[in-house]
Amino acid sequence: MKSFEIYTKARQALTLSQNMLDMAHQSNWLLFEKTEQQRQKLLTEIFEHDDIHDMLFKITHFLQQILDIDNESIQLGQQARKETLHQLSTIRSNVTAVGKYQQFSAFESNN
């Protein structure tokens, strides 16, 4: 990989990060995960390159933007997780209430 390829791959990683943020806003976590795998491959290729030290200053702005986007994606993921846990808790409460009602109804019909 030539030095220019490092720059190109960093731009591609940034584009994937931006796409992932859009996916996070849409709660499309399956596609988010698949895209993260693609992005991780690009980043690995960048940081394993022999010329990374020479190119690091040229891609720093891409890397900073990726970090900023990742922070926002993480916040969206944490928020979605909290919402999902709340929904599960509500469902469990409803299931418990239905079970109690069924027990009570069965008891009342036997008496």
Secondary structure, DSSP 4 states (H G I P E B T S, - for coil): --HHHHHHHHHHHHHHHHHHHHHHHTT-HHHHHHHHHHHHHHHHHHHTSTTHHHHHHHHHHHHHHHHHHHHHHHHHHHHHHHHHHHHHHHHHHHHHHHHHHHHHHHHHHH-
